[in-house]
Amino acid sequence: KKHIKSFAIHVCTFTKAENEEKIRDKLRKDCYTTFVHKIQSKGKASFKVRIGPELDYSKLEKAKKNVKKHHKIDGYIVNHP
């Protein structure tokens, strides 16, 4: 079975849930497909805001440049999930 690779832009990480919702909603208003990935580590939760997922890496490279230009956020592309 062939595994399909997909990618996402990691935008930022927060430790308080209300903070990530502001960024997620702001990016959604600009028509980005945005989601929050919750992680538990050493008993503490963190919330990662990501754009994607996307199969086409080049589309995310373009989106990453636009997010940096318009939102002053320097994200990076990661494998998804």
C-alpha positions in Angstrom: 0.0 0.0 0.0 1.5 3.3 -1.0 1.5 6.1 1.5 0.4 9.5 0.2 2.6 12.4 1.6 0.9 15.5 2.6 2.2 18.7 4.2 1.0 21.6 6.5 2.5 24.9 7.5 3.2 25.1 11.2 2.2 28.7 12.0 2.7 28.9 15.8 2.3 27.1 19.1 0.4 28.2 22.2 -0.1 26.9 25.7 -3.5 28.6 26.2 -6.4 27.5 24.0 -7.9 31.0 23.5 -4.8 32.4 21.9 -4.7 29.8 19.1 -8.3 30.4 18.1 -7.6 34.1 17.4 -4.8 33.2 14.9 -6.8 30.3 13.4 -9.8 32.6 12.8 -7.7 35.4 11.4 -6.1 33.0 8.9 -9.5 31.5 8.0 -10.8 35.0 7.1 -8.0 35.1 4.5 -9.4 31.8 3.1 -6.6 29.5 4.5 -7.7 26.0 5.6 -6.5 26.1 9.2 -6.6 23.7 12.0 -5.4 23.3 15.6 -3.4 20.2 16.6 -3.5 19.6 20.3 -0.5 17.8 21.9 0.0 16.5 25.4 3.6 16.4 26.7 4.7 15.9 30.3 1.1 16.6 31.5 0.9 19.9 29.7 -1.2 20.8 26.6 0.1 22.8 23.7 -1.9 23.9 20.7 -0.3 24.1 17.3 -1.9 26.2 14.6 -1.4 24.8 11.1 -2.5 25.6 7.6 -3.3 22.6 5.4 -3.1 19.8 4.8 -2.0 20.0 1.2 -0.5 17.4 -1.2 1.2 20.1 -3.3 4.3 21.3 -1.5 4.7 24.3 -3.9 1.3 25.6 -2.9 2.3 25.7 0.7 5.6 27.4 -0.1 3.5 30.2 -1.8 1.1 30.3 1.2 4.0 30.5 3.6 5.4 33.6 1.8 1.9 35.2 1.9 1.4 34.5 5.6 4.8 36.1 6.3 4.1 39.1 4.2 0.5 39.8 5.4 0.5 38.5 9.0 4.3 38.8 9.9 4.3 35.1 10.9 7.3 33.1 9.8 5.9 29.5 9.6 7.6 26.4 8.4 6.4 23.4 6.4 6.0 20.1 8.1 4.8 16.6 7.2 1.2 15.9 7.9 0.0 14.2 10.0 
